[in-house]
Amino acid sequence: MSSHTLGKESRDHIPTSDVVSPPTPPPQMHPCQSIYGNPVPLGMLSFGAGILCSSLLTLHVGGVYTPNLVLVFAIFYGGISQTLVGMWEMFLGHTFSASIFITYGCFNFSYGALYLPGIGIAAAYSVDGVPTEEFHHAIGIYLGIWSFITFLFT
């Protein structure tokens, strides 16, 4: 049937070449690209600084035998920073790294709590203010458990 035999109402529904096409979508970002900064360097630096401080105090570098300095790194730098980094990683959709950073943020909080006088863990293992061998064994068990957690993450 030709267009000459169609009625007026049928010709109104015939598509023409004047149809406007939809706008082109914006270019897609690569799945690994993000408009947010990467929080991982902060988490790694805070973890490294806390471990370095703890290690130096364990070796009694500079004649320091009171390990309470580790509180500054463990709680206020490592604990807070790594927990925040873990939350940012979760927001970005990186579940595994969020789990790692939050776990090690909690490790830093708990390690710092070992030396907080108000909690009394170190005092419970001390005689006249001097930590006993039992305290060192208890810390070894604590760190051994964390070594196992690290192994699981690896």
C-alpha positions in Angstrom: 0.0 0.0 0.0 1.5 3.3 -1.0 1.5 6.5 1.0 -0.9 8.0 -1.5 -3.8 5.7 -0.5 -3.5 6.2 3.3 -5.9 8.5 5.0 -4.8 11.8 6.7 -4.9 10.2 10.2 -2.6 7.4 9.1 0.0 9.7 7.6 0.3 11.5 11.0 1.8 8.4 12.6 4.4 7.7 9.9 7.9 8.2 11.4 10.0 10.8 9.7 13.7 11.6 9.7 13.2 14.7 11.9 13.1 12.6 15.1 15.5 13.9 17.8 17.8 11.3 19.2 18.5 11.1 22.9 21.6 12.8 24.2 24.7 10.8 24.4 25.5 9.5 27.9 28.6 11.0 29.7 31.8 8.9 29.4 32.0 6.1 32.0 34.8 6.1 34.5 37.0 3.1 34.8 35.8 0.9 37.7 39.1 1.5 39.6 39.0 5.2 39.2 37.6 7.3 42.1 36.9 10.9 42.7 37.9 10.4 46.3 41.4 10.2 47.7 43.1 6.9 48.7 43.1 6.5 52.5 45.4 3.5 52.5 48.7 5.4 52.8 47.5 6.9 56.1 46.5 3.5 57.4 49.9 1.9 56.5 51.9 4.8 57.9 50.0 4.8 61.2 50.4 1.0 61.5 54.1 1.2 60.7 54.8 4.0 63.2 53.0 2.1 66.0 54.9 -1.1 65.3 58.2 0.8 65.1 57.6 2.5 68.4 56.6 -0.7 70.1 59.6 -2.5 68.7 62.1 0.2 69.8 60.6 0.2 73.3 60.8 -3.6 73.5 64.5 -3.4 72.6 64.9 -0.7 75.4 66.5 1.7 72.9 67.9 4.8 74.6 67.6 3.1 78.0 63.8 3.5 78.0 62.2 0.7 80.1 58.8 2.1 80.6 56.7 1.2 77.6 53.9 3.8 78.1 55.1 5.9 75.1 53.4 3.3 72.9 50.0 4.6 74.1 50.5 7.7 71.9 51.0 5.7 68.8 48.8 2.8 69.5 45.7 4.7 70.6 45.9 8.2 69.2 47.7 7.6 65.9 47.3 3.9 65.0 44.0 3.1 66.5 42.1 6.2 65.5 43.7 6.5 62.0 43.3 2.9 61.0 39.7 2.7 62.2 38.9 5.8 60.2 40.7 4.5 57.2 38.7 1.2 57.5 35.5 3.2 57.5 36.6 5.2 54.4 37.6 2.0 52.6 34.1 0.5 53.4 32.5 3.7 52.0 34.6 3.2 48.8 33.4 -0.4 48.6 36.7 -2.1 49.5 35.4 -4.6 52.0 38.6 -6.6 52.5 40.9 -3.6 53.1 38.2 -2.1 55.3 38.2 -5.3 57.4 42.0 -5.3 57.7 42.2 -1.6 58.7 39.4 -1.8 61.2 40.8 -5.0 62.7 44.3 -3.5 63.1 42.8 -0.3 64.4 41.2 -2.4 67.1 44.5 -4.2 67.7 46.2 -0.8 68.3 43.4 0.2 70.7 43.7 -3.1 72.6 47.5 -3.0 72.7 47.5 0.5 74.1 44.9 -0.6 76.7 47.5 -3.1 78.0 49.5 -0.2 79.3 46.7 2.1 80.5 47.1 2.4 84.2 43.3 2.8 84.7 42.6 -0.6 83.2 45.3 -2.3 85.4 46.4 -5.1 83.1 50.1 -4.3 83.5 49.7 -3.8 87.2 48.1 -7.2 87.6 51.3 -8.8 86.3 53.7 -6.6 88.2 55.4 -6.9 91.6 56.3 -3.5 93.1 55.8 -1.9 89.7 58.1 -4.2 87.9 56.5 -6.5 85.2 57.0 -10.1 86.0 57.9 -12.9 83.5 54.3 -13.9 83.5 53.4 -10.4 82.0 55.9 -11.1 79.1 54.4 -14.5 78.5 50.9 -13.0 78.5 51.9 -10.4 76.0 53.5 -13.2 73.9 50.1 -15.1 73.9 48.3 -11.9 73.0 50.7 -11.2 70.1 50.6 -14.8 69.0 46.9 -14.6 68.6 47.3 -11.5 66.5 49.9 -13.3 64.4 47.3 -16.0 63.7 44.8 -13.3 62.6 47.5 -11.8 60.4 48.1 -15.2 58.9 44.4 -15.6 58.1 44.4 -12.2 56.3 47.4 -13.2 54.3 
